[in-house]
Amino acid sequence: MTTWRIRDFQPNDLDGFLRLWEQYVAQVDVPVYALNEVIASTRADTAVVAVIGDEIAGVTVARAAHEQAWIVFLAVAEKWRRRGISRAMLGAIEQRLASQGISRMSILVPDEIEHVASLSRAGFADQRHLRYFERTIPIRQEEILLLRELGGRMLGRDRWDAIGGMTREKELLERRLVLPLGDPATAERFGVVPPRAIVLFGPPGTGKTTFAKAIASRLEWPFIEVFPSRLAASPRGLAGELREAFEKIDGLDHAVVFIDEVEEIASRRGGEPPSPTQAVTNELLKVIPSFREKPGRLLICATNFIRALDPAFLRHGRFDYVIPIGLPDDEARRAIWLTFIPEACRDQLDLDVLVHASEGFSPADIEYAARGASQAAFERAVTDDAGSAARGPELEDYLTATSQTRATVSSDVAREFEDDIMSLARV
């Protein structure tokens, strides 16, 4: 798979920029901005390039004015189009502009340019009759420092689409979470209360963290992961740090807050003497109702051991949904394999065989097997004088790696998960 990297524009990128400019002006009758204006902006304003090897595959240039920024040039080399490079560059520009206090990005697009689909996917709204595209940056300047202090970040907008397969889980999360949270006015009109807190549960390695990040990406809300192990290192103790972290989160307009392995701080209470984590569990139970009072935020807790959670933690009123995330189905396993198989090798492989051989594997198991196959083929290629393995990993490499990979989820764990769905899930 051909990959690119995004970096800031440098003076020695000018030749690559001019080649893209020639392709650009060949498509339009009159450019929106003159060449000298765009070159000046590459030096004085914000500009990024997409690089593939030593080639400049794309350039995006933006000029800031008060709280608004204008994209003055956006181009991708013809042979690298329709690969997501435009969207990646726009995302990189947005991150740089947000730190400058810019709240809107706009672009005027000549009718002849083909960027309309890319702009729509990147969240720009088409202003009719003017061919005027504008996007509101989803985080305020004053929130950025607070987000950094909390260890949070804005995630790329493509994480939701990047989840292959898992259609049932994605549809459920789209209906229950994304739609009411993304359009609260319509939800209110129908009497739907957008969720404030959910639990994702399932065996290890099934993608709960991936789904949590994808939800934040889909909503375009900041993603903040609370790590109990880090909070515990504070002299004020875990309970105090937990309370302070949630108080700081109150300063954000929107947020997806994620606590993984929540059983570490919400385990069953009781016993003599009390559990060392009991005070933390009590604090978390106090924090959740307060967190739920403000709109525009979602708490996602994930656990591999839902039976270990305190019963009071899961009751109605604290969590809107308790959603199972299980092992990937055939479609999902196929998509995961394709993520790790080099593009040049795909036509030579029988993916159906790999999908069948990896039944019962978690996404992490498939990644481990795929990387093992690539490593074996690589070692064979560099040590074989004939270079017989230079084409890349073959089906036998993947099957061997798969047979040597121990599935994370045992049959006993899978059965317990099915029982937990029946007794604890709320969807």
C-alpha angles and dihedrals in degrees: 000000000000110000132192136197128217120222140156118284113264129198092250089059090073095097091053090047092052091052089054091046090056090053090046097052090046087065100046135057094216124009115230090231128030121246094248090053093052094046089050090052093052086062102036105028137034121306135161135184134207111225127199110185103313094332126104100228098175144004131201122184126186134186121205123218117178106306095340131076129200124211101225097179134018121168140151124193110260095243092053099048125122093032099104096261094126091053092047092051092047089052091051092049090049092054092052094046095047090063088056093057096258112153102178136040121199136182135188110213125197113232091245096059119099098212095101095098092046091050092050092050089049091058101260116143118225110234102212123242092009100062084228117156123196135175129191112224104235098224132056122232093244090054094057096074091046090050091052091048089054092048091244130137145183111258127217115271094236101069095095094053090044092067103096120208116343085117095161094052093044093050091049093050091045093054100039101037118011100046099050094038093046094047107028093161093061091042090054091050089058094043094251115146109211111236120256102187137019139174122223113199136177145109120314118283097018096124106264092140090046091054092047091054091044091055090053089047092049092050092040090229126142114269118222122181116200111209112200091197091059094046090051091064091067118103088230090063132239096287093053094046091048091054092048093048092055091046089056091048087060087073092068123086091216134011143163106210116197128196113183123199088015090175086081090071102022103047123142113292127220139072133102117299096027117250114268089239095052094097090051092050090050091050093049091051088054094046097053098064091050091048090052093057095074123068123227098051138094130194115208118189120187129197139174091199109046092166089065093061121105109258091232089058094064100042124122113275094041101058124027096198137016103201127190119223109193139177117307118268124228093277092049094047089051091052092047092051090051090054091063104031112093111249093237091059101048099088090054095055131081099224092187089065091052093046090053094044092052097051108141092025122130120224088259091053092052091048090051092050093045093051090047091054092049092049092050092050092046093052091048092050096051094045098042111088091201090055091223092155096049091109092070136250117343132209092266090056091055094045091049092049090047093052090051094050116095111218113243093217114062122205089253092054090047090053092048089051091055089050090050090052090056096046106031113020119109114186 
